[in-house]
Amino acid sequence: MYDHPFFITGKQGNNAFSFEKRVNPTLFVPNLIEGGLEDVTIGDQVVFEDFDDNGQLKSCVGLKHFVRMKHPTTGKPIVIVDNHNHVFYSWHKAREKGWIKDGATLIHIDQHKDMRKPPLGLDRGDNKNLQKIFEYTNSVLNVGNYILPAIEDGLVGKVISVTSEKELDEWTPVGTCHGMFPQGKPTSIILNIDLDFWAPEMDYIDRQLKNRVARAWMERADFITIATSPFFINQMLAIDILRELLEPKDL
């Protein structure tokens, strides 16, 4: 469904933030391409716009393209987006392709929990209709409310949220990590990373610890989604972190 780029112009999805206060509120959504790290580049269109804590309007440019690639050592699929709600569609597409199964365990490494409740749920019976899921992802969901619907429709069975140093220590995978799941091995593991976990305000957590835990889960995940989150981290820094996590020489 992300074959072509498009614009969101109505009061919906991420464009609903401060809609009445922004001039000509319009957001760009890139297309998805097959590629590699070299294809993860900054575009020239505003993909997120809102006022910061100081009341200043931030018009944030995102990625030129969303990119689907393979993990350099496991070959497992990775999808890289800018605004984090787009992974909701990617998870459902991955289920259709057989990469993951219902009841998956979601390892969520992020500065934020992203567990807000959206204004509308996905209509019953639409959780396997990719066209409806695509519309819901872009017209209803935003960067902070896309996880609960995935739980409600059965795709995600358990969420392990890693948003602090304590949680990094608690959820550092060792070996097969079966001991971390007393109820049995998950049907699938989705690793969901927001690169804003590496933003400067999170520098009180050791960067190498963050890298080590993220890489360890990458080795064990069946499917990986990564967001560059333009409103919350400089995009050049986000891409540098992405390279740190994925360059084969660093693994």
C-alpha positions in Angstrom: 0.0 0.0 0.0 3.0 2.2 0.4 3.9 1.9 -3.3 3.6 5.6 -3.9 4.1 8.7 -1.6 1.1 10.7 -0.6 0.0 13.6 1.5 -2.3 13.8 4.6 -4.3 17.0 4.5 -7.2 16.4 6.8 -7.5 16.4 10.6 -6.5 12.8 11.0 -3.6 10.6 12.1 -0.4 12.6 12.8 -1.8 15.6 11.0 -4.4 16.1 13.8 -1.7 17.4 16.2 -2.4 21.2 16.7 -4.4 21.1 13.4 -6.2 24.4 14.0 -3.0 26.2 15.1 -0.9 25.3 12.1 -1.0 27.1 8.7 -2.0 24.8 5.9 -1.5 21.6 7.9 -0.2 18.9 5.5 2.1 16.0 6.1 4.0 13.9 3.6 4.2 10.1 3.7 7.0 8.4 1.7 6.8 5.3 -0.3 8.4 2.0 0.7 11.3 0.6 -1.3 13.4 -2.6 -1.1 17.0 -1.6 -0.3 19.8 -1.3 2.2 21.3 1.1 4.7 22.5 3.3 1.9 18.9 4.0 0.9 17.9 5.3 4.4 18.3 9.0 3.6 16.7 12.3 4.7 14.0 13.7 2.3 12.9 17.2 1.8 9.2 17.0 2.9 7.6 17.7 6.2 6.3 14.5 7.8 5.5 15.7 11.3 4.6 19.1 12.6 3.7 20.3 16.1 4.6 22.7 18.8 7.4 21.9 21.2 7.4 22.4 25.0 8.5 26.0 24.4 5.6 26.8 22.1 7.7 26.8 19.0 6.4 25.1 15.8 8.7 22.3 14.7 8.2 21.3 11.0 10.1 18.1 10.8 11.5 16.6 7.6 11.6 12.8 7.5 12.9 10.0 5.3 13.0 10.2 1.5 11.7 6.6 1.5 10.7 3.9 3.9 13.1 1.0 3.4 12.7 -2.7 3.7 15.9 -4.6 4.0 17.4 -7.7 5.6 19.4 -8.0 8.8 23.1 -8.3 7.9 23.6 -11.6 9.8 20.3 -13.3 10.3 18.6 -12.2 7.0 15.4 -11.5 8.9 13.3 -8.6 7.5 13.6 -5.1 8.7 11.3 -2.2 7.9 12.5 1.4 8.6 10.0 4.3 8.8 10.0 7.8 10.1 6.8 8.2 12.1 6.3 5.2 14.3 2.6 4.5 13.7 3.5 3.2 10.2 4.9 0.0 11.7 1.3 -1.0 12.5 0.7 -1.7 8.8 4.1 -3.4 8.5 3.3 -5.8 11.3 0.1 -6.9 9.6 1.9 -7.2 6.3 4.6 -9.3 7.9 1.9 -11.6 9.3 0.3 -12.0 5.9 3.8 -13.0 4.5 4.2 -15.5 7.3 7.2 -13.8 8.9 5.3 -13.5 12.2 2.2 -15.2 13.8 -0.6 -13.9 15.9 0.1 -13.5 19.6 3.6 -12.3 18.9 5.8 -10.8 21.7 6.7 -7.2 21.1 10.0 -6.0 22.4 9.5 -2.2 22.4 12.7 -0.2 22.8 11.7 3.5 22.9 11.9 6.7 24.8 8.1 6.5 25.0 5.6 3.7 25.8 3.4 4.5 22.7 0.4 2.9 24.6 -2.2 5.6 24.3 -5.7 4.6 23.2 -6.6 5.7 19.7 -10.0 7.6 19.2 -11.3 4.7 17.1 -10.6 1.0 17.1 -10.0 -1.1 14.0 -13.4 -2.4 12.9 -14.0 -6.0 13.8 -13.2 -8.3 10.8 -10.8 -5.8 9.3 -7.7 -7.0 11.0 -6.7 -9.1 8.0 -7.8 -6.6 5.4 -4.6 -4.7 4.4 -6.4 -1.9 2.6 -8.4 -1.2 5.8 -5.3 -1.5 7.9 -3.4 0.9 5.7 -6.3 3.5 5.9 -6.5 3.0 9.7 -2.7 3.4 10.1 -2.7 6.8 8.4 -6.1 8.3 9.2 -6.6 7.2 12.8 -3.3 6.2 14.4 -0.5 8.5 15.4 3.0 8.1 16.8 1.8 7.4 20.3 -1.2 5.1 20.0 -0.5 2.3 17.6 0.4 -0.6 20.0 -3.0 -1.1 21.8 -4.9 -1.8 18.5 -2.3 -4.5 17.6 -3.0 -6.1 21.0 -6.8 -5.8 20.6 -6.8 -7.5 17.1 -4.6 -10.4 18.4 -1.4 -9.7 16.5 0.5 -8.8 19.6 0.1 -11.0 22.7 2.6 -9.5 25.1 4.5 -6.2 25.2 7.9 -5.9 26.8 8.6 -2.2 27.1 12.2 -1.1 27.4 12.3 2.7 28.1 14.8 2.9 31.0 18.2 1.6 32.1 16.5 -0.7 34.6 14.4 -2.2 31.9 17.5 -2.6 29.6 19.2 -4.6 32.4 16.0 -6.6 33.1 15.5 -7.5 29.4 19.0 -8.2 28.2 18.6 -11.4 26.3 21.0 -14.3 27.1 21.3 -17.5 25.0 18.0 -18.6 23.6 16.3 -16.3 26.3 13.7 -19.1 26.9 14.1 -18.4 30.7 12.8 -14.9 30.1 9.4 -16.4 28.9 8.2 -18.7 31.8 5.0 -19.3 29.9 6.9 -20.8 26.9 8.6 -19.6 23.8 6.7 -16.8 22.0 5.0 -17.6 18.7 7.0 -14.8 17.2 9.2 -12.0 18.4 8.8 -8.5 16.9 11.6 -6.0 17.8 10.3 -2.5 17.6 12.9 0.3 18.0 12.5 4.0 18.2 15.8 5.7 17.6 14.7 8.5 19.9 15.9 6.2 22.7 19.4 7.4 21.6 18.4 11.2 21.6 20.7 13.5 23.6 18.2 13.7 26.5 18.6 9.9 26.9 22.4 10.1 27.2 22.3 9.4 30.9 21.9 5.7 29.8 25.1 4.3 28.5 25.1 4.2 24.7 27.0 1.0 24.4 24.5 -0.7 26.7 21.7 0.4 24.5 23.5 -0.8 21.4 24.3 -4.1 22.9 20.8 -4.9 24.0 19.2 -3.7 20.8 21.7 -5.8 18.7 21.1 -8.9 20.9 17.3 -8.7 20.3 17.9 -8.1 16.6 19.7 -11.5 16.5 16.6 -13.2 18.0 13.7 -11.3 16.4 11.6 -12.7 13.6 10.7 -9.2 12.4 12.3 -5.8 13.1 10.7 -2.4 12.8 12.6 0.8 13.3 11.4 4.4 13.5 13.6 7.5 13.0 11.0 9.8 14.8 11.8 13.2 13.3 10.0 15.2 16.0 12.1 13.6 18.8 15.6 13.1 17.4 17.7 14.8 14.7 17.5 12.7 11.6 21.2 12.7 10.9 21.9 11.4 14.4 19.1 8.8 14.0 20.7 7.5 10.8 24.1 7.4 12.4 22.7 5.3 15.2 20.9 3.1 12.7 24.3 2.4 11.1 25.9 1.7 14.4 23.2 -1.0 15.1 23.3 -2.6 11.6 26.7 -2.2 10.1 28.2 -5.8 9.8 31.6 -4.6 11.0 30.0 -3.6 14.3 28.1 -6.8 15.0 
